[in-house]
Amino acid sequence: MSFPKKGKFFPKQNGYGRNGRSDAGNGFADEIASALRRSHEDSRAGAKVVASWTGANEKTVKNWFAGRYGPSGEHLVALARHSDEVLGTFLALAGRQDLMVAMKLVAAEKAIEELLAAVREMRSDGQNREG
């Protein structure tokens, strides 16, 4: 790779820029960007929150939101830890949507158990007042 004759930027031939990536790379960055935008409607505040989750530079995070680049492995793990949208997108890209369904079922069971416990507590409080 040679330096450009004019300007101060390298040509995007390294596979990381939008023009230099393969179709699989575009899909990954675009899908993660969509998940981040679904998680954080306001991209200004969202970029700051995501930067705090990952420790990445805010400019880098804004590039993730725009779909210019995708997060590295470490950053993807941090995003999935904090965002169900990113986790679901990652699992879908990996062809493992079944894991997301299983996680949602476990969360639903837990919510039902908590609701039943609250109803039983209310019922026992009502019986104690009557008796």
Backbone atoms as SQL, in Angstrom:
CREATE TABLE atoms (id INTEGER PRIMARY KEY, chain TEXT, resi INTEGER, resn TEXT, atom TEXT, x REAL, y REAL, z REAL);
INSERT INTO atoms VALUES
  (1, 'A', 1, 'MET', 'N', 0.861, -1.164, 0.000),
  (2, 'A', 1, 'MET', 'CA', 0.000, 0.000, 0.000),
  (3, 'A', 1, 'MET', 'C', 0.902, 1.219, 0.000),
  (4, 'A', 2, 'SER', 'N', 0.576, 2.185, -0.845),
  (5, 'A', 2, 'SER', 'CA', 1.366, 3.404, -0.907),
  (6, 'A', 2, 'SER', 'C', 0.578, 4.571, -0.342),
  (7, 'A', 3, 'PHE', 'N', 1.292, 5.614, 0.061),
  (8, 'A', 3, 'PHE', 'CA', 0.635, 6.807, 0.578),
  (9, 'A', 3, 'PHE', 'C', -0.067, 7.543, -0.561),
  (10, 'A', 4, 'PRO', 'N', -1.214, 8.153, -0.274),
  (11, 'A', 4, 'PRO', 'CA', -1.885, 8.924, -1.319),
  (12, 'A', 4, 'PRO', 'C', -1.075, 10.173, -1.645),
  (13, 'A', 5, 'LYS', 'N', -1.166, 10.628, -2.881),
  (14, 'A', 5, 'LYS', 'CA', -0.423, 11.818, -3.296),
  (15, 'A', 5, 'LYS', 'C', -1.014, 13.069, -2.669),
  (16, 'A', 6, 'LYS', 'N', -2.319, 13.099, -2.456),
  (17, 'A', 6, 'LYS', 'CA', -2.978, 14.246, -1.845),
  (18, 'A', 6, 'LYS', 'C', -3.796, 13.764, -0.656),
  (19, 'A', 7, 'GLY', 'N', -3.979, 14.645, 0.294),
  (20, 'A', 7, 'GLY', 'CA', -4.812, 14.307, 1.442),
  (21, 'A', 7, 'GLY', 'C', -4.012, 13.647, 2.542),
  (22, 'A', 8, 'LYS', 'N', -4.702, 13.392, 3.634),
  (23, 'A', 8, 'LYS', 'CA', -4.017, 12.809, 4.783),
  (24, 'A', 8, 'LYS', 'C', -4.638, 11.504, 5.239),
  (25, 'A', 9, 'PHE', 'N', -5.392, 10.850, 4.374),
  (26, 'A', 9, 'PHE', 'CA', -6.036, 9.604, 4.741),
  (27, 'A', 9, 'PHE', 'C', -5.510, 8.461, 3.887),
  (28, 'A', 10, 'PHE', 'N', -5.419, 7.288, 4.476),
  (29, 'A', 10, 'PHE', 'CA', -5.026, 6.097, 3.742),
  (30, 'A', 10, 'PHE', 'C', -6.205, 5.626, 2.899),
  (31, 'A', 11, 'PRO', 'N', -5.933, 4.979, 1.802),
  (32, 'A', 11, 'PRO', 'CA', -7.031, 4.376, 1.042),
  (33, 'A', 11, 'PRO', 'C', -7.665, 3.253, 1.861),
  (34, 'A', 12, 'LYS', 'N', -8.949, 3.040, 1.688),
  (35, 'A', 12, 'LYS', 'CA', -9.657, 2.030, 2.477),
  (36, 'A', 12, 'LYS', 'C', -9.526, 0.670, 1.797),
  (37, 'A', 13, 'GLN', 'N', -8.374, 0.045, 1.952),
  (38, 'A', 13, 'GLN', 'CA', -8.138, -1.260, 1.355),
  (39, 'A', 13, 'GLN', 'C', -7.842, -2.319, 2.408),
  (40, 'A', 14, 'ASN', 'N', -7.998, -1.952, 3.667),
  (41, 'A', 14, 'ASN', 'CA', -7.639, -2.876, 4.742),
  (42, 'A', 14, 'ASN', 'C', -8.793, -3.755, 5.185),
  (43, 'A', 15, 'GLY', 'N', -9.963, -3.605, 4.585),
  (44, 'A', 15, 'GLY', 'CA', -11.089, -4.435, 4.960),
  (45, 'A', 15, 'GLY', 'C', -11.962, -3.860, 6.034),
  (46, 'A', 16, 'TYR', 'N', -11.596, -2.676, 6.585),
  (47, 'A', 16, 'TYR', 'CA', -12.379, -2.120, 7.677),
  (48, 'A', 16, 'TYR', 'C', -13.312, -1.018, 7.232),
  (49, 'A', 17, 'GLY', 'N', -13.022, -0.340, 6.161),
  (50, 'A', 17, 'GLY', 'CA', -13.895, 0.733, 5.691),
  (51, 'A', 17, 'GLY', 'C', -15.086, 0.184, 4.945),
  (52, 'A', 18, 'ARG', 'N', -16.133, 0.969, 4.808),
  (53, 'A', 18, 'ARG', 'CA', -17.352, 0.517, 4.139),
  (54, 'A', 18, 'ARG', 'C', -17.056, 0.047, 2.725),
  (55, 'A', 19, 'ASN', 'N', -16.171, 0.720, 2.009),
  (56, 'A', 19, 'ASN', 'CA', -15.869, 0.330, 0.639),
  (57, 'A', 19, 'ASN', 'C', -14.957, -0.886, 0.567),
  (58, 'A', 20, 'GLY', 'N', -14.167, -1.112, 1.604),
  (59, 'A', 20, 'GLY', 'CA', -13.198, -2.190, 1.568),
  (60, 'A', 20, 'GLY', 'C', -13.672, -3.485, 2.187),
  (61, 'A', 21, 'ARG', 'N', -14.858, -3.512, 2.769),
  (62, 'A', 21, 'ARG', 'CA', -15.319, -4.717, 3.460),
  (63, 'A', 21, 'ARG', 'C', -16.059, -5.643, 2.525),
  (64, 'A', 22, 'SER', 'N', -16.064, -6.897, 2.905),
  (65, 'A', 22, 'SER', 'CA', -16.855, -7.874, 2.167),
  (66, 'A', 22, 'SER', 'C', -18.322, -7.702, 2.535),
  (67, 'A', 23, 'ASP', 'N', -19.200, -8.383, 1.814),
  (68, 'A', 23, 'ASP', 'CA', -20.631, -8.295, 2.120),
  (69, 'A', 23, 'ASP', 'C', -20.932, -8.770, 3.528),
  (70, 'A', 24, 'ALA', 'N', -20.216, -9.804, 4.001),
  (71, 'A', 24, 'ALA', 'CA', -20.450, -10.303, 5.361),
  (72, 'A', 24, 'ALA', 'C', -20.105, -9.230, 6.382),
  (73, 'A', 25, 'GLY', 'N', -19.035, -8.486, 6.144),
  (74, 'A', 25, 'GLY', 'CA', -18.647, -7.411, 7.050),
  (75, 'A', 25, 'GLY', 'C', -19.690, -6.319, 7.089),
  (76, 'A', 26, 'ASN', 'N', -20.222, -5.944, 5.936),
  (77, 'A', 26, 'ASN', 'CA', -21.266, -4.921, 5.886),
  (78, 'A', 26, 'ASN', 'C', -22.479, -5.364, 6.671),
  (79, 'A', 27, 'GLY', 'N', -22.885, -6.604, 6.503),
  (80, 'A', 27, 'GLY', 'CA', -24.052, -7.103, 7.214),
  (81, 'A', 27, 'GLY', 'C', -23.866, -7.057, 8.709),
  (82, 'A', 28, 'PHE', 'N', -22.705, -7.463, 9.189),
  (83, 'A', 28, 'PHE', 'CA', -22.429, -7.453, 10.618),
  (84, 'A', 28, 'PHE', 'C', -22.510, -6.040, 11.171),
  (85, 'A', 29, 'ALA', 'N', -21.772, -5.112, 10.575),
  (86, 'A', 29, 'ALA', 'CA', -21.755, -3.732, 11.070),
  (87, 'A', 29, 'ALA', 'C', -23.150, -3.113, 10.988),
  (88, 'A', 30, 'ASP', 'N', -23.862, -3.356, 9.896),
  (89, 'A', 30, 'ASP', 'CA', -25.202, -2.792, 9.741),
  (90, 'A', 30, 'ASP', 'C', -26.186, -3.365, 10.758),
  (91, 'A', 31, 'GLU', 'N', -26.091, -4.661, 11.014),
  (92, 'A', 31, 'GLU', 'CA', -27.000, -5.295, 11.975),
  (93, 'A', 31, 'GLU', 'C', -26.731, -4.809, 13.395),
  (94, 'A', 32, 'ILE', 'N', -25.467, -4.699, 13.760),
  (95, 'A', 32, 'ILE', 'CA', -25.135, -4.195, 15.095),
  (96, 'A', 32, 'ILE', 'C', -25.577, -2.745, 15.226),
  (97, 'A', 33, 'ALA', 'N', -25.379, -1.952, 14.159),
  (98, 'A', 33, 'ALA', 'CA', -25.819, -0.556, 14.165),
  (99, 'A', 33, 'ALA', 'C', -27.328, -0.478, 14.390),
  (100, 'A', 34, 'SER', 'N', -28.088, -1.321, 13.711),
  (101, 'A', 34, 'SER', 'CA', -29.547, -1.327, 13.890),
  (102, 'A', 34, 'SER', 'C', -29.929, -1.685, 15.317),
  (103, 'A', 35, 'ALA', 'N', -29.238, -2.666, 15.881),
  (104, 'A', 35, 'ALA', 'CA', -29.523, -3.063, 17.263),
  (105, 'A', 35, 'ALA', 'C', -29.198, -1.926, 18.231),
  (106, 'A', 36, 'LEU', 'N', -28.094, -1.252, 18.010),
  (107, 'A', 36, 'LEU', 'CA', -27.735, -0.128, 18.881),
  (108, 'A', 36, 'LEU', 'C', -28.756, 0.992, 18.770),
  (109, 'A', 37, 'ARG', 'N', -29.211, 1.273, 17.550),
  (110, 'A', 37, 'ARG', 'CA', -30.209, 2.338, 17.383),
  (111, 'A', 37, 'ARG', 'C', -31.543, 1.950, 18.011),
  (112, 'A', 38, 'ARG', 'N', -31.908, 0.666, 17.951),
  (113, 'A', 38, 'ARG', 'CA', -33.147, 0.231, 18.614),
  (114, 'A', 38, 'ARG', 'C', -33.019, 0.366, 20.131),
  (115, 'A', 39, 'SER', 'N', -31.835, 0.084, 20.649),
  (116, 'A', 39, 'SER', 'CA', -31.600, 0.180, 22.091),
  (117, 'A', 39, 'SER', 'C', -31.563, 1.619, 22.573),
  (118, 'A', 40, 'HIS', 'N', -31.042, 2.507, 21.742),
  (119, 'A', 40, 'HIS', 'CA', -30.822, 3.900, 22.149),
  (120, 'A', 40, 'HIS', 'C', -31.337, 4.837, 21.073),
  (121, 'A', 41, 'GLU', 'N', -32.564, 5.293, 21.263),
  (122, 'A', 41, 'GLU', 'CA', -33.194, 6.185, 20.296),
  (123, 'A', 41, 'GLU', 'C', -32.353, 7.436, 20.057),
  (124, 'A', 42, 'ASP', 'N', -31.873, 8.076, 21.117),
  (125, 'A', 42, 'ASP', 'CA', -31.092, 9.301, 21.013),
  (126, 'A', 42, 'ASP', 'C', -29.618, 8.917, 20.865),
  (127, 'A', 43, 'SER', 'N', -29.088, 9.032, 19.650),
  (128, 'A', 43, 'SER', 'CA', -27.737, 8.537, 19.401),
  (129, 'A', 43, 'SER', 'C', -26.670, 9.332, 20.144),
  (130, 'A', 44, 'ARG', 'N', -26.921, 10.601, 20.477),
  (131, 'A', 44, 'ARG', 'CA', -25.915, 11.359, 21.240),
  (132, 'A', 44, 'ARG', 'C', -25.758, 10.777, 22.633),
  (133, 'A', 45, 'ALA', 'N', -26.857, 10.670, 23.343),
  (134, 'A', 45, 'ALA', 'CA', -26.791, 10.089, 24.688),
  (135, 'A', 45, 'ALA', 'C', -26.437, 8.614, 24.591),
  (136, 'A', 46, 'GLY', 'N', -26.958, 7.940, 23.573),
  (137, 'A', 46, 'GLY', 'CA', -26.688, 6.520, 23.394),
  (138, 'A', 46, 'GLY', 'C', -25.213, 6.246, 23.194),
  (139, 'A', 47, 'ALA', 'N', -24.552, 7.084, 22.415),
  (140, 'A', 47, 'ALA', 'CA', -23.127, 6.893, 22.170),
  (141, 'A', 47, 'ALA', 'C', -22.339, 7.027, 23.473),
  (142, 'A', 48, 'LYS', 'N', -22.739, 7.953, 24.312),
  (143, 'A', 48, 'LYS', 'CA', -22.039, 8.128, 25.594),
  (144, 'A', 48, 'LYS', 'C', -22.261, 6.920, 26.495),
  (145, 'A', 49, 'VAL', 'N', -23.486, 6.425, 26.520),
  (146, 'A', 49, 'VAL', 'CA', -23.792, 5.255, 27.353),
  (147, 'A', 49, 'VAL', 'C', -23.004, 4.048, 26.857),
  (148, 'A', 50, 'VAL', 'N', -23.046, 3.814, 25.548),
  (149, 'A', 50, 'VAL', 'CA', -22.345, 2.661, 24.973),
  (150, 'A', 50, 'VAL', 'C', -20.837, 2.790, 25.186),
  (151, 'A', 51, 'ALA', 'N', -20.303, 3.994, 25.062),
  (152, 'A', 51, 'ALA', 'CA', -18.876, 4.205, 25.313),
  (153, 'A', 51, 'ALA', 'C', -18.528, 3.862, 26.762),
  (154, 'A', 52, 'SER', 'N', -19.420, 4.197, 27.692),
  (155, 'A', 52, 'SER', 'CA', -19.155, 3.864, 29.101),
  (156, 'A', 52, 'SER', 'C', -19.226, 2.358, 29.334),
  (157, 'A', 53, 'TRP', 'N', -20.102, 1.660, 28.607),
  (158, 'A', 53, 'TRP', 'CA', -20.194, 0.202, 28.737),
  (159, 'A', 53, 'TRP', 'C', -18.929, -0.481, 28.254),
  (160, 'A', 54, 'THR', 'N', -18.406, 0.004, 27.121),
  (161, 'A', 54, 'THR', 'CA', -17.339, -0.714, 26.429),
  (162, 'A', 54, 'THR', 'C', -15.946, -0.172, 26.695),
  (163, 'A', 55, 'GLY', 'N', -15.851, 1.075, 27.144),
  (164, 'A', 55, 'GLY', 'CA', -14.547, 1.709, 27.293),
  (165, 'A', 55, 'GLY', 'C', -13.995, 2.196, 25.960),
  (166, 'A', 56, 'ALA', 'N', -14.800, 2.115, 24.898),
  (167, 'A', 56, 'ALA', 'CA', -14.369, 2.572, 23.572),
  (168, 'A', 56, 'ALA', 'C', -14.512, 4.085, 23.473),
  (169, 'A', 57, 'ASN', 'N', -13.758, 4.666, 22.572),
  (170, 'A', 57, 'ASN', 'CA', -13.829, 6.091, 22.292),
  (171, 'A', 57, 'ASN', 'C', -15.218, 6.432, 21.747),
  (172, 'A', 58, 'GLU', 'N', -15.732, 7.591, 22.110),
  (173, 'A', 58, 'GLU', 'CA', -17.073, 7.989, 21.676),
  (174, 'A', 58, 'GLU', 'C', -17.177, 8.081, 20.148),
  (175, 'A', 59, 'LYS', 'N', -16.126, 8.518, 19.481),
  (176, 'A', 59, 'LYS', 'CA', -16.114, 8.590, 18.012),
  (177, 'A', 59, 'LYS', 'C', -16.232, 7.184, 17.423),
  (178, 'A', 60, 'THR', 'N', -15.554, 6.233, 18.028),
  (179, 'A', 60, 'THR', 'CA', -15.644, 4.840, 17.586),
  (180, 'A', 60, 'THR', 'C', -17.070, 4.340, 17.723),
  (181, 'A', 61, 'VAL', 'N', -17.691, 4.646, 18.851),
  (182, 'A', 61, 'VAL', 'CA', -19.067, 4.205, 19.097),
  (183, 'A', 61, 'VAL', 'C', -20.020, 4.839, 18.086),
  (184, 'A', 62, 'LYS', 'N', -19.808, 6.106, 17.769),
  (185, 'A', 62, 'LYS', 'CA', -20.654, 6.760, 16.756),
  (186, 'A', 62, 'LYS', 'C', -20.510, 6.071, 15.403),
  (187, 'A', 63, 'ASN', 'N', -19.312, 5.594, 15.093),
  (188, 'A', 63, 'ASN', 'CA', -19.119, 4.827, 13.856),
  (189, 'A', 63, 'ASN', 'C', -19.882, 3.508, 13.903),
  (190, 'A', 64, 'TRP', 'N', -19.974, 2.892, 15.089),
  (191, 'A', 64, 'TRP', 'CA', -20.784, 1.673, 15.229),
  (192, 'A', 64, 'TRP', 'C', -22.244, 1.985, 14.968),
  (193, 'A', 65, 'PHE', 'N', -22.740, 3.086, 15.563),
  (194, 'A', 65, 'PHE', 'CA', -24.135, 3.488, 15.364),
  (195, 'A', 65, 'PHE', 'C', -24.427, 3.748, 13.888),
  (196, 'A', 66, 'ALA', 'N', -23.460, 4.300, 13.171),
  (197, 'A', 66, 'ALA', 'CA', -23.644, 4.619, 11.760),
  (198, 'A', 66, 'ALA', 'C', -23.450, 3.394, 10.870),
  (199, 'A', 67, 'GLY', 'N', -22.937, 2.309, 11.401),
  (200, 'A', 67, 'GLY', 'CA', -22.711, 1.107, 10.612),
  (201, 'A', 67, 'GLY', 'C', -21.450, 1.169, 9.770),
  (202, 'A', 68, 'ARG', 'N', -20.583, 2.147, 10.019),
  (203, 'A', 68, 'ARG', 'CA', -19.327, 2.252, 9.268),
  (204, 'A', 68, 'ARG', 'C', -18.377, 1.116, 9.643),
  (205, 'A', 69, 'TYR', 'N', -18.362, 0.783, 10.908),
  (206, 'A', 69, 'TYR', 'CA', -17.514, -0.279, 11.433),
  (207, 'A', 69, 'TYR', 'C', -18.313, -1.081, 12.438),
  (208, 'A', 70, 'GLY', 'N', -17.884, -2.320, 12.665),
  (209, 'A', 70, 'GLY', 'CA', -18.478, -3.127, 13.710),
  (210, 'A', 70, 'GLY', 'C', -17.551, -3.188, 14.903),
  (211, 'A', 71, 'PRO', 'N', -18.069, -3.497, 16.068),
  (212, 'A', 71, 'PRO', 'CA', -17.226, -3.588, 17.260),
  (213, 'A', 71, 'PRO', 'C', -16.300, -4.804, 17.205),
  (214, 'A', 72, 'SER', 'N', -15.175, -4.696, 17.903),
  (215, 'A', 72, 'SER', 'CA', -14.259, -5.828, 18.030),
  (216, 'A', 72, 'SER', 'C', -14.887, -6.868, 18.955),
  (217, 'A', 73, 'GLY', 'N', -14.227, -7.983, 19.091),
  (218, 'A', 73, 'GLY', 'CA', -14.746, -9.055, 19.951),
  (219, 'A', 73, 'GLY', 'C', -14.978, -8.624, 21.382),
  (220, 'A', 74, 'GLU', 'N', -13.991, -7.955, 21.996),
  (221, 'A', 74, 'GLU', 'CA', -14.135, -7.506, 23.388),
  (222, 'A', 74, 'GLU', 'C', -15.297, -6.532, 23.530),
  (223, 'A', 75, 'HIS', 'N', -15.391, -5.613, 22.587),
  (224, 'A', 75, 'HIS', 'CA', -16.472, -4.630, 22.653),
  (225, 'A', 75, 'HIS', 'C', -17.826, -5.280, 22.395),
  (226, 'A', 76, 'LEU', 'N', -17.865, -6.260, 21.513),
  (227, 'A', 76, 'LEU', 'CA', -19.118, -6.967, 21.251),
  (228, 'A', 76, 'LEU', 'C', -19.599, -7.703, 22.498),
  (229, 'A', 77, 'VAL', 'N', -18.685, -8.301, 23.231),
  (230, 'A', 77, 'VAL', 'CA', -19.046, -8.984, 24.482),
  (231, 'A', 77, 'VAL', 'C', -19.628, -7.985, 25.475),
  (232, 'A', 78, 'ALA', 'N', -18.994, -6.821, 25.603),
  (233, 'A', 78, 'ALA', 'CA', -19.501, -5.795, 26.525),
  (234, 'A', 78, 'ALA', 'C', -20.875, -5.303, 26.084),
  (235, 'A', 79, 'LEU', 'N', -21.064, -5.124, 24.786),
  (236, 'A', 79, 'LEU', 'CA', -22.371, -4.687, 24.279),
  (237, 'A', 79, 'LEU', 'C', -23.442, -5.733, 24.569),
  (238, 'A', 80, 'ALA', 'N', -23.127, -6.998, 24.319),
  (239, 'A', 80, 'ALA', 'CA', -24.099, -8.070, 24.553),
  (240, 'A', 80, 'ALA', 'C', -24.415, -8.203, 26.035),
  (241, 'A', 81, 'ARG', 'N', -23.455, -7.902, 26.893),
  (242, 'A', 81, 'ARG', 'CA', -23.677, -7.962, 28.340),
  (243, 'A', 81, 'ARG', 'C', -24.716, -6.936, 28.774),
  (244, 'A', 82, 'HIS', 'N', -24.726, -5.776, 28.114),
  (245, 'A', 82, 'HIS', 'CA', -25.593, -4.680, 28.533),
  (246, 'A', 82, 'HIS', 'C', -26.844, -4.492, 27.681),
  (247, 'A', 83, 'SER', 'N', -26.880, -5.051, 26.495),
  (248, 'A', 83, 'SER', 'CA', -27.996, -4.799, 25.581),
  (249, 'A', 83, 'SER', 'C', -28.593, -6.101, 25.058),
  (250, 'A', 84, 'ASP', 'N', -29.852, -6.335, 25.400),
  (251, 'A', 84, 'ASP', 'CA', -30.551, -7.512, 24.872),
  (252, 'A', 84, 'ASP', 'C', -30.705, -7.419, 23.359),
  (253, 'A', 85, 'GLU', 'N', -30.837, -6.210, 22.818),
  (254, 'A', 85, 'GLU', 'CA', -30.951, -6.028, 21.367),
  (255, 'A', 85, 'GLU', 'C', -29.685, -6.522, 20.663),
  (256, 'A', 86, 'VAL', 'N', -28.529, -6.127, 21.188),
  (257, 'A', 86, 'VAL', 'CA', -27.265, -6.545, 20.574),
  (258, 'A', 86, 'VAL', 'C', -27.083, -8.049, 20.745),
  (259, 'A', 87, 'LEU', 'N', -27.400, -8.568, 21.917),
  (260, 'A', 87, 'LEU', 'CA', -27.279, -10.010, 22.146),
  (261, 'A', 87, 'LEU', 'C', -28.164, -10.785, 21.176),
  (262, 'A', 88, 'GLY', 'N', -29.409, -10.346, 21.042),
  (263, 'A', 88, 'GLY', 'CA', -30.327, -11.020, 20.120),
  (264, 'A', 88, 'GLY', 'C', -29.850, -10.960, 18.681),
  (265, 'A', 89, 'THR', 'N', -29.313, -9.813, 18.294),
  (266, 'A', 89, 'THR', 'CA', -28.791, -9.658, 16.932),
  (267, 'A', 89, 'THR', 'C', -27.599, -10.570, 16.709),
  (268, 'A', 90, 'PHE', 'N', -26.697, -10.616, 17.685),
  (269, 'A', 90, 'PHE', 'CA', -25.529, -11.487, 17.576),
  (270, 'A', 90, 'PHE', 'C', -25.961, -12.948, 17.444),
  (271, 'A', 91, 'LEU', 'N', -26.895, -13.368, 18.286),
  (272, 'A', 91, 'LEU', 'CA', -27.361, -14.762, 18.221),
  (273, 'A', 91, 'LEU', 'C', -28.038, -15.050, 16.885),
  (274, 'A', 92, 'ALA', 'N', -28.797, -14.092, 16.360),
  (275, 'A', 92, 'ALA', 'CA', -29.446, -14.284, 15.057),
  (276, 'A', 92, 'ALA', 'C', -28.395, -14.392, 13.949),
  (277, 'A', 93, 'LEU', 'N', -27.366, -13.538, 13.996),
  (278, 'A', 93, 'LEU', 'CA', -26.302, -13.612, 12.993),
  (279, 'A', 93, 'LEU', 'C', -25.559, -14.941, 13.065),
  (280, 'A', 94, 'ALA', 'N', -25.465, -15.500, 14.269),
  (281, 'A', 94, 'ALA', 'CA', -24.790, -16.784, 14.461),
  (282, 'A', 94, 'ALA', 'C', -25.718, -17.970, 14.191),
  (283, 'A', 95, 'GLY', 'N', -26.977, -17.672, 13.849),
  (284, 'A', 95, 'GLY', 'CA', -27.934, -18.753, 13.599),
  (285, 'A', 95, 'GLY', 'C', -28.390, -19.454, 14.860),
  (286, 'A', 96, 'ARG', 'N', -28.370, -18.759, 16.000),
  (287, 'A', 96, 'ARG', 'CA', -28.724, -19.368, 17.275),
  (288, 'A', 96, 'ARG', 'C', -29.896, -18.661, 17.948),
  (289, 'A', 97, 'GLN', 'N', -30.921, -18.303, 17.168),
  (290, 'A', 97, 'GLN', 'CA', -32.094, -17.626, 17.717),
  (291, 'A', 97, 'GLN', 'C', -32.753, -18.453, 18.805),
  (292, 'A', 98, 'ASP', 'N', -32.599, -19.771, 18.747),
  (293, 'A', 98, 'ASP', 'CA', -33.193, -20.641, 19.750),
  (294, 'A', 98, 'ASP', 'C', -32.697, -20.309, 21.154),
  (295, 'A', 99, 'LEU', 'N', -31.458, -19.870, 21.267),
  (296, 'A', 99, 'LEU', 'CA', -30.932, -19.494, 22.581),
  (297, 'A', 99, 'LEU', 'C', -31.627, -18.251, 23.118),
  (298, 'A', 100, 'MET', 'N', -31.940, -17.316, 22.248),
  (299, 'A', 100, 'MET', 'CA', -32.633, -16.100, 22.680),
  (300, 'A', 100, 'MET', 'C', -34.044, -16.442, 23.130),
  (301, 'A', 101, 'VAL', 'N', -34.705, -17.340, 22.401),
  (302, 'A', 101, 'VAL', 'CA', -36.048, -17.771, 22.790),
  (303, 'A', 101, 'VAL', 'C', -36.000, -18.441, 24.150),
  (304, 'A', 102, 'ALA', 'N', -35.012, -19.279, 24.377),
  (305, 'A', 102, 'ALA', 'CA', -34.870, -19.956, 25.670),
  (306, 'A', 102, 'ALA', 'C', -34.640, -18.949, 26.792),
  (307, 'A', 103, 'MET', 'N', -33.824, -17.927, 26.530),
  (308, 'A', 103, 'MET', 'CA', -33.571, -16.907, 27.552),
  (309, 'A', 103, 'MET', 'C', -34.848, -16.131, 27.865),
  (310, 'A', 104, 'LYS', 'N', -35.637, -15.840, 26.835),
  (311, 'A', 104, 'LYS', 'CA', -36.895, -15.121, 27.061),
  (312, 'A', 104, 'LYS', 'C', -37.876, -15.980, 27.851),
  (313, 'A', 105, 'LEU', 'N', -37.889, -17.273, 27.598),
  (314, 'A', 105, 'LEU', 'CA', -38.765, -18.166, 28.362),
  (315, 'A', 105, 'LEU', 'C', -38.366, -18.203, 29.832),
  (316, 'A', 106, 'VAL', 'N', -37.078, -18.265, 30.102),
  (317, 'A', 106, 'VAL', 'CA', -36.603, -18.264, 31.489),
  (318, 'A', 106, 'VAL', 'C', -36.996, -16.957, 32.172),
  (319, 'A', 107, 'ALA', 'N', -36.844, -15.829, 31.472),
  (320, 'A', 107, 'ALA', 'CA', -37.219, -14.527, 32.037),
  (321, 'A', 107, 'ALA', 'C', -38.717, -14.465, 32.289),
  (322, 'A', 108, 'ALA', 'N', -39.521, -15.019, 31.381),
  (323, 'A', 108, 'ALA', 'CA', -40.974, -15.023, 31.563),
  (324, 'A', 108, 'ALA', 'C', -41.366, -15.886, 32.759),
  (325, 'A', 109, 'GLU', 'N', -40.741, -17.055, 32.898),
  (326, 'A', 109, 'GLU', 'CA', -41.023, -17.917, 34.044),
  (327, 'A', 109, 'GLU', 'C', -40.694, -17.211, 35.359),
  (328, 'A', 110, 'LYS', 'N', -39.581, -16.512, 35.389),
  (329, 'A', 110, 'LYS', 'CA', -39.183, -15.794, 36.593),
  (330, 'A', 110, 'LYS', 'C', -40.189, -14.694, 36.920),
  (331, 'A', 111, 'ALA', 'N', -40.636, -13.962, 35.899),
  (332, 'A', 111, 'ALA', 'CA', -41.620, -12.895, 36.116),
  (333, 'A', 111, 'ALA', 'C', -42.937, -13.470, 36.626),
  (334, 'A', 112, 'ILE', 'N', -43.352, -14.613, 36.099),
  (335, 'A', 112, 'ILE', 'CA', -44.594, -15.255, 36.552),
  (336, 'A', 112, 'ILE', 'C', -44.454, -15.710, 37.997),
  (337, 'A', 113, 'GLU', 'N', -43.304, -16.283, 38.341),
  (338, 'A', 113, 'GLU', 'CA', -43.073, -16.710, 39.724),
  (339, 'A', 113, 'GLU', 'C', -43.136, -15.523, 40.684),
  (340, 'A', 114, 'GLU', 'N', -42.520, -14.391, 40.287),
  (341, 'A', 114, 'GLU', 'CA', -42.549, -13.197, 41.131),
  (342, 'A', 114, 'GLU', 'C', -43.971, -12.668, 41.278),
  (343, 'A', 115, 'LEU', 'N', -44.739, -12.701, 40.204),
  (344, 'A', 115, 'LEU', 'CA', -46.132, -12.257, 40.244),
  (345, 'A', 115, 'LEU', 'C', -46.962, -13.154, 41.150),
  (346, 'A', 116, 'LEU', 'N', -46.780, -14.460, 41.031),
  (347, 'A', 116, 'LEU', 'CA', -47.508, -15.393, 41.893),
  (348, 'A', 116, 'LEU', 'C', -47.152, -15.188, 43.368),
  (349, 'A', 117, 'ALA', 'N', -45.880, -14.956, 43.646),
  (350, 'A', 117, 'ALA', 'CA', -45.462, -14.705, 45.026),
  (351, 'A', 117, 'ALA', 'C', -46.119, -13.439, 45.559),
  (352, 'A', 118, 'ALA', 'N', -46.212, -12.394, 44.734),
  (353, 'A', 118, 'ALA', 'CA', -46.852, -11.148, 45.160),
  (354, 'A', 118, 'ALA', 'C', -48.335, -11.358, 45.407),
  (355, 'A', 119, 'VAL', 'N', -49.006, -12.137, 44.540),
  (356, 'A', 119, 'VAL', 'CA', -50.436, -12.414, 44.728),
  (357, 'A', 119, 'VAL', 'C', -50.656, -13.218, 46.003),
  (358, 'A', 120, 'ARG', 'N', -49.823, -14.215, 46.249),
  (359, 'A', 120, 'ARG', 'CA', -49.961, -15.028, 47.469),
  (360, 'A', 120, 'ARG', 'C', -49.732, -14.177, 48.716),
  (361, 'A', 121, 'GLU', 'N', -48.771, -13.260, 48.640),
  (362, 'A', 121, 'GLU', 'CA', -48.512, -12.380, 49.777),
  (363, 'A', 121, 'GLU', 'C', -49.702, -11.459, 50.026),
  (364, 'A', 122, 'MET', 'N', -50.279, -10.917, 48.974),
  (365, 'A', 122, 'MET', 'CA', -51.458, -10.057, 49.122),
  (366, 'A', 122, 'MET', 'C', -52.628, -10.843, 49.700),
  (367, 'A', 123, 'ARG', 'N', -52.793, -12.066, 49.238),
  (368, 'A', 123, 'ARG', 'CA', -53.874, -12.916, 49.707),
  (369, 'A', 123, 'ARG', 'C', -53.709, -13.236, 51.196),
  (370, 'A', 124, 'SER', 'N', -52.474, -13.568, 51.608),
  (371, 'A', 124, 'SER', 'CA', -52.248, -13.892, 53.020),
  (372, 'A', 124, 'SER', 'C', -52.385, -12.659, 53.892),
  (373, 'A', 125, 'ASP', 'N', -52.000, -11.476, 53.395),
  (374, 'A', 125, 'ASP', 'CA', -52.194, -10.237, 54.156),
  (375, 'A', 125, 'ASP', 'C', -53.682, -9.949, 54.348),
  (376, 'A', 126, 'GLY', 'N', -54.474, -10.204, 53.316),
  (377, 'A', 126, 'GLY', 'CA', -55.931, -9.993, 53.404),
  (378, 'A', 126, 'GLY', 'C', -56.577, -10.954, 54.389),
  (379, 'A', 127, 'GLN', 'N', -56.135, -12.198, 54.454),
  (380, 'A', 127, 'GLN', 'CA', -56.685, -13.163, 55.369),
  (381, 'A', 127, 'GLN', 'C', -56.295, -12.834, 56.812),
  (382, 'A', 128, 'ASN', 'N', -55.090, -12.318, 57.004),
  (383, 'A', 128, 'ASN', 'CA', -54.638, -11.958, 58.354),
  (384, 'A', 128, 'ASN', 'C', -55.457, -10.778, 58.897),
  (385, 'A', 129, 'ARG', 'N', -55.862, -9.854, 58.065),
  (386, 'A', 129, 'ARG', 'CA', -56.649, -8.709, 58.491),
  (387, 'A', 129, 'ARG', 'C', -58.074, -9.127, 58.867),
  (388, 'A', 130, 'GLU', 'N', -58.605, -10.104, 58.118),
  (389, 'A', 130, 'GLU', 'CA', -59.967, -10.570, 58.395),
  (390, 'A', 130, 'GLU', 'C', -60.026, -11.382, 59.673),
  (391, 'A', 131, 'GLY', 'N', -58.990, -12.109, 59.955),
  (392, 'A', 131, 'GLY', 'CA', -58.982, -13.063, 61.074),
  (393, 'A', 131, 'GLY', 'C', -58.636, -12.474, 62.338);
